[in-house]
């Protein structure tokens, strides 16, 4: 008992030390913020309500707490994907046990953020403790036990997963316990070992299905290691086998219970991934091999970082192990070498499978696993297999160091070697981490008003949140948090595996609400479900939702006769749905919008939905490459873009070549649209006869409906042609002569902070507005010439830097220009020269500190003749049946 207490104390000290080294915000904001990313986004260590896995997992934790100490029934999940009146969604769930249970108990005594952070520490502490006890099975050297515990919590993938709020990061704590239990079961026929292994599997099944999946696959193969370590003449003889039968039954029972839990709590059969994921989708979430040794690898590749120091340590241990084996051969050292070799192979296999379609040997291992291992094809994030590394890597190093140092090394030498190895890894891995904290919001007055209004009617609070996603987008975690903390039953939600029924019964019927379009039939359908409120989250409305700024949707909702604004809290607006007979007639006072609408960035040729073209690289293109249509029949097609069809909606295509292109604007019917309207779609033939890039135009729809989804198809009829960028525009023409000026209010740009419809301003507030881009404007291919872009704003802050204003584009000279936004000024101006007609973007970046009001963005064309080699897009109309013209 004293020994166990000493190990618990030592591993707790290691855990606190690593957290102090890697995750300072965990302690600085312990009571009001939770880790949300292993790397900072910007310069502020804490930001308000960052969407992502941390908030999604917090939803599970809070749901269990509400089931234990609140009115929610156990195994009910009423606050997301709730189909409507009369449903509390009795849905068996594991709530990411056991850590959610620890959270619920702690959160009954402390704030939710503090409870989360204590559970964070608990997960690391358990990992270190179990790794220490596992190392004791393979060496008697205390220094190596401590090294194993330290390495187990230093593994970058595990720490990144924890900081990112992934359930994998928490469930990985049980992997060392599984290996420890199996080792005791195989070598000692230990009943308690079998129980420990069974509990580990059960806890993983409840905590994270993917960690359980990989651990269950690895468990049988892992048994080779204790067999190699404890092999004797009695192994596999009848007495040896008989002694393990009863523990094996316990282990089999635990496996059966775990599989039953997974079957009862997962719903893959009716989800979108039941038939497996496409390799193209998997590739987006798969790291590249560069990340193994490059801590600055782009994207998600750095999550599999192991580093050259680890490789050097393993290689040195292997060399010393070989030298000792050659000098003093013996069965003990040979077994140790076998363990080292097996664990090296295991780590290699984990890394190879983590690389997925980018793995070694032409990714044959990954292809084999997808073809022959059940459910493997459903995996999207192949790197989750790295959850095994906190158990595999410590044992690999223990085997190597034990062989290199010998069974009874001098304590000083052992501690020095262990400290150098662990210190080198800590120093190397520390530069990977600059964790960011997510500040949790307090009670929202807007949601509180929703609840009060519903309870005043004697009804359970129900709502639909906007933006409305297919269900698998992380921004849904924001309204998940508000829903569970205010006990609002949401019609939508967020989860990695989305039920098909949700798409058919919620997303598609109500998708038009993202654009402010809703007919009486849709409103009546919501009321019939018991949904009397719509919640609009302005901070989540991005260009991924619509091709035009969110002010269009918000204004439509504010003007809708069957919606009444109930309450507002910063960027959150709650609308009440009115019965048809109570529809409003008076329109609110809203500042009119500029008829020239800002589009979103173009659909570049690396983001096509389907295509049969070749790609080539060339200077002067939007992304340094373009789609080459070389033979008749070559074609490309954009993804569908949902929209509410503003006036003069039109497609713009940047093309060149010598040939003819057939273009067609295709439109999918939206709610309330006649079935035969889709056939009335614009088409044209473009004849290209120049080598310079030109912008061509085509109307997006003829007699457009209130809402639909548009896409463009381009096909080569003869000759050859190149296509660089495609964009969807609307509103009045952009062209203006030298000396001309265009101006928009700040809310007419894409924005992520609170807007004021009456004035057109955007309010940037410290502590509520997240650091980063808060305004994005223009996104238009202006004619070549000289331009001046001005941001106007106001602030009452003392002298301080509020952010930066950036003008960038591949057609600009220079391509990137930055100017500081200071509280001592009221405007900032950037002059630049447009040398080629390609999209340019003006962006306001918020530094995360200070309050100010963004008022307007202006662009003025200065004196200077444009380069006639890159012409403006000509106004295009659909061709008559057998006609074509050059544009």
C-alpha positions, -999 to +999 in steps of 0.1 A: +000+000+000+028+024+008+045+016-025+012+023-044+008+056-025+044+066-034+038+058-071+006+078-071+024+107-056+053+105-080+030+102-111+009+131-098+040+152-096+050+142-131+016+150-144+016+185-128+051+191-141+042+182-177+010+203-176+029+233-163+054+228-191+030+222-219-003+238-209+001+270-189-035+282-197-049+252-179-038+267-146-041+304-155-078+301-164-086+270-144-120+282-132-136+296-163-119+282-194-111+247-209-084+237-233-097+238-269-067+235-292-031+224-287-019+254-307-029+290-304-049+307-331-034+342-330-017+357-300-043+355-273-041+324-250-079+325-243-108+332-266-145+332-260-166+302-269-144+285-295-164+258-314-149+223-316-146+189-299-140+204-265-175+219-264-190+188-279-175+166-253-185+191-226-221+186-238-218+149-230-204+157-196-230+183-188-258+159-200-247+133-175-245+159-147-280+170-155-292+134-155-277+128-120-284+161-104-311+177-126-344+170-143-331+151-173-338+114-172-308+090-174-301+080-210-323+108-224-307+132-248-334+158-254-313+188-262-300+179-297-317+164-328-350+165-310-377+157-336-404+177-318-432+178-293-436+147-272-400+135-276-373+135-251-351+112-272-345+082-250-311+073-264-288+049-246-255+067-243-222+061-224-217+098-218-179+092-224-177+074-191-158+071-167-145+107-170-180+122-174-190+106-141-159+122-125-168+155-141-204+153-129-193+147-093-167+175-094-191+199-112-216+196-084-190+213-062-170+235-086-176+255-119-179+234-150-145+246-164-127+237-131-143+203-132-132+197-168-096+207-160-095+184-130-107+156-152-080+166-178-054+161-151-070+129-139-067+114-174-030+121-176-024+110-140-040+076-147-019+072-178+013+079-159+003+055-131-006+026-153+025+031-175+046+030-143+031-002-132+034-018-166+071-009-167+076-026-134+067-059-152+097-055-175+124-040-153+133-037-117+150-003-122+129+026-106+145+052-129+130+034-159+096+032-142+096+069-139+108+074-174+080+052-187+054+072-168+069+105-182+070+093-218+034+080-216+021+115-209+046+132-232+034+115-264+024+144-287-007+128-302-022+120-268-016+155-254-029+171-286-061+150-284-066+160-248-061+197-255-084+195-285-112+179-264-112+146-283-127+116-264-097+097-277-074+117-255-093+107-224-100+070-233-063+065-241-057+065-203-070+029-202-047+015-229-017+010-205-042-007-180-053-031-207-017-041-215-009-044-178-039-066-172-031-088-202+005-091-191-005-103-156-031-127-172-007-142-197+024-145-175+009-151-141-026-165-149-038-136-127-075-134-122-071-097-112-051-091-143-079-105-165-104-083-145-082-052-151-079-059-188-117-064-190-124-032-172-100-013-194-119-026-225-152-018-209-141+018-200-128+023-235-160+011-250-179+036-229-154+064-235-145+063-272-154+037-297-124+043-319-099+038-290-117+007-281-116-005-317-079-001-320-072-015-285-094-046-292-075-052-324-041-048-307-049-069-276-045-104-291-013-094-308+000-077-277-001-111-259+029-121-279+050-096-258+043-112-223+047-146-239+082-136-253+091-122-219+079-151-198+085-180-222+095-213-204+092-250-209+058-251-193+043-225-216+013-239-236+013-272-217-019-284-201-013-271-165-003-237-180-034-236-201-057-248-173-046-221-149-056-194-174-091-208-183-111-191-155-094-157-160-099-161-198-137-165-192-137-133-172-119-115-200-143-130-226-173-119-205-159-083-203-153-083-241-189-094-247-203-068-224-182-041-241-195-052-275-230-051-262-225-016-249-212-004-283-240-021-301-266-004-278-251+031-280-239+035-316-261+041-345-239+035-375-266+015-393-288+045-400-259+070-404-241+084-434-210+064-427-226+029-426-212+021-460-177+033-454-160+066-461-145+076-494-107+078-497-110+114-508-127+123-475-102+103-455-073+121-472-086+154-459-082+142-423-050+122-426-015+134-417+014+131-440+047+114-432+064+148-430+047+153-396+067+124-380+099+145-379+087+181-386+071+199-357+061+227-380+044+204-405+013+221-420-023+212-412-029+181-390+004+164-399+022+175-367-002+155-346+018+123-353+051+140-345+077+117-328+108+136-337+145+129-344+154+129-307+131+099-301+146+081-331+181+088-318+173+075-283+157+043-297+186+037-321+212+043-293+193+019-270+192-007-298+230-004-304+238-008-268+214-037-265+232-055-294+266-048-279+255-063-245+239-092-263+271-099-282+292-096-251+270-115-226+245-136-244+218-151-222+181-161-222+171-130-202+188-106-225+175-124-256+139-121-242+145-084-237+157-081-272+126-099-285+104-075-266+123-045-281+120-059-316+082-067-312+075-032-298+095-016-326+074-035-351+042-025-332+051+012-333+060+010-370+026-006-377+008+021-357+026+048-377+020+031-410-018+028-404-019+063-390-007+076-424-037+060-440-037+065-478-003+082-475+014+053-458+044+033-468+045+005-494+018+023-515-005+023-484-010-014-488-013-020-451-041+006-449-059-008-480-056-043-465-071-031-432-100-014-450-107-045-471-104-072-444-109-057-410-146-051-402-156-014-397-122-001-406-136+015-437-158+037-415-128+055-400-122+090-411-093+101-388-067+074-393-043+090-368-066+079-339-047+046-338-019+067-322-040+064-290-020+032-285+014+050-284+012+061-248+014+024-239+037+012-268+064+039-267+072+037-229+075-001-232+097+002-262+121+025-244+120+004-212+130-027-232+158-008-249+172+008-218+168-023-197+189-042-222+214-014-227+219-008-189+216-043-177+193-058-151+211-042-121+226-009-133+240+017-109+212+039-097+230+071-106+236+059-141+201+047-145+186+080-133+209+100-155+200+080-186+163+081-178+164+119-170+183+127-202+159+107-224+128+121-208+142+156-207+153+154-244+118+144-254+101+170-232+123+197-247+116+185-282+078+181-277+073+213-257+077+234-288+047+217-303+023+231-278+009+265-272-025+254-260-054+278-263-082+281-238-119+284-246-137+307-222-171+293-213-200+316-216-223+323-186-261+323-188-274+339-220-302+365-216-314+356-251-317+319-243-332+327-209-359+348-226-366+318-249-370+295-218-392+320-200-414+325-230-419+288-234-425+280-198-450+309-197-470+290-223-467+258-203-445+242-229-410+227-229-385+251-245-378+241-282-359+258-309-342+256-342-307+271-344-292+289-374-269+283-391-284+250-398-258+224-408-262+188-420-253+180-384-216+172-386-201+207-384-182+217-353-198+251-351-229+233-339-211+227-306-218+264-297-255+261-296-252+226-281-235+242-251-263+268-248-290+242-253-278+219-225-270+247-200-305+263-206-323+230-212-336+240-246-346+211-269-329+218-302-342+205-335-306+203-348-273+194-332-238+182-338-223+147-339-197+130-362-223+104-374-255+120-385-288+101-387-301+099-422-336+108-408-322+142-397-312+151-432-345+142-446-368+155-419-349+186-407-319+198-427-334+197-462-369+210-453-355+239-433-322+246-450-337+277-466-339+294-432-301+298-434-309+324-461-339+340-443-363+322-466-393+305-450-428+299-463-460+294-443-457+257-448-423+256-431-434+278-403-465+257-397-444+226-397-421+240-370-451+250-349-466+215-353-434+201-339-437+223-309-408+246-321-418+282-313-384+298-315-356+303-340-321+312-327-298+331-350-261+329-341-246+357-362-210+348-351-213+314-368-226+327-401-198+322-426-193+320-463-196+283-461-233+289-453-241+312-482-223+329-511-233+363-498-229+380-464-252+371-435-268+405-434-291+393-462-304+364-442-307+384-409-326+412-426-350+387-442-356+371-408-361+406-392-386+415-419-404+381-420-440+387-411-442+355-390-411+362-369-408+386-340-375+394-324-379+382-288-344+389-273-308+396-283-276+389-265-246+401-285-246+380-316-274+357-305-309+367-316-340+347-306-371+350-328-406+339-319-426+321-346-461+337-349-492+319-360-504+327-395-533+348-382-509+369-360-484+378-388-468+412-385-474+438-411-451+466-401-415+463-413-386+471-389-363+501-394-333+486-411-306+505-431-309+496-468-281+475-483-258+485-511-272+470-543-237+458-551-233+426-531-201+412-520-196+376-531-176+349-513-143+338-526-144+320-559-146+282-564-111+275-575-103+246-597-089+226-567-123+225-551-145+211-579-173+187-572-166+166-603-143+169-632-127+152-662-099+175-669-061+178-665-045+202-641-015+223-650+006+249-631+012+283-644+020+318-631-008+344-632-035+320-620-056+322-589-038+293-571-008+288-594-027+261-613-057+257-636-080+231-651-069+223-687-097+211-710-077+196-738-101+174-758-138+177-767-159+162-740-136+173-711-158+189-684-159+203-649-186+210-624-187+231-593-202+220-559-238+230-552-241+264-536-273+270-517-286+305-521-317+327-520-311+341-555-305+378-550-312+401-580-290+395-610-274+364-596-248+353-622-218+330-627-183+344-635-157+321-651-121+330-657-110+312-689-087+313-719-080+293-750-090+287-786-122+267-787-159+266-777-173+259-742-208+248-734-219+262-701-250+254-681-263+269-649-279+240-630-303+245-601-318+221-576-353+227-565-357+241-530-387+240-507-419+253-524-403+254-558-423+238-587-408+205-599-405+216-635-387+249-628-353+232-628-356+227-665-357+264-671-320+269-666-296+292-685-271+278-709-247+293-734-219+286-758-187+306-753-162+309-781-127+317-769-102+331-794-075+346-773-046+335-752-053+359-724-075+352-694-110+366-697-140+366-674-172+352-689-206+355-674-239+336-673-271+342-654-275+318-625-312+312-631-341+323-653-371+333-631-353+322-600-372+307-571-370+321-535-344+294-526-324+267-543-290+253-549-269+264-579-240+248-597-222+254-630-211+228-656-185+237-682-178+213-711-154+217-740-171+214-774-140+220-797-105+232-795-089+236-761-095+258-731-083+265-696-104+274-666-089+291-635-116+303-612-154+303-609-175+326-587-211+334-581-220+371-580-252+391-577-265+427-575-255+457-595-223+458-617-190+466-600-174+485-627-166+521-619-143+547-637-112+563-623-122+586-595-152+565-587-159+553-552-179+524-537-189+521-501-205+495-479-214+494-443-194+470-422-223+446-417-225+442-455-191+423-454-187+388-441-184+393-403-182+372-371-193+398-346-225+416-336-240+439-362-264+467-359-290+465-387-303+501-380-268+517-386-249+490-405-221+489-379-203+459-366-195+459-328-162+443-319-161+436-282-133+424-260-142+391-243-170+383-267-155+387-302-129+360-310-094+370-321-089+367-359-107+378-390-139+397-380-146+413-414-139+400-449-148+423-478-147+428-516-137+393-529-141+408-564-118+407-595-114+444-600-101+458-633-064+465-635-056+499-621-047+518-589-071+515-559-074+529-524-092+508-498-103+525-465-117+510-433-136+535-411-141+527-374-144+544-340-131+535-306-130+550-271-101+529-259-068+545-247-039+543-272-036+507-282-034+484-312-068+469-320-058+448-349-047+449-385-062+457-419-050+435-448-054+438-485-043+407-505-047+391-539-027+374-565-034+402-590-022+429-566+012+445-565+023+438-538+002+407-532-001+414-494-003+448-477-009+453-439-018+483-419-023+486-381-057+495-367-051+518-337-076+532-312-061+567-318-073+568-354-107+566-370-097+551-404-070+531-421-061+533-458-042+510-481-032+518-517-024+491-541-021+484-578-042+457-595-021+442-623-044+414-633-082+409-630-081+384-601-101+384-568-087+406-540-098+406-504-098+432-476-098+417-441-100+432-407-081+411-381-090+416-345-061+414-320-084+401-292-082+432-270-101+464-269-136+475-280-143+494-313-170+498-339-164+490-375-184+514-396-177+511-433-154+499-460-147+521-491-128+514-523-118+542-546-103+539-581-074+562-584-062+578-616-043+554-639-051+535-671-059+498-666-041+471-685-064+462-714-050+427-716-073+414-689-108+426-697-138+431-676-166+404-678-191+412-704-228+410-695-240+377-707-274+364-715-284+328-724-277+319-760-306+312-783-308+275-792-282+274-820-262+305-814-228+313-798-209+345-793-175+355-781-173+370-746 
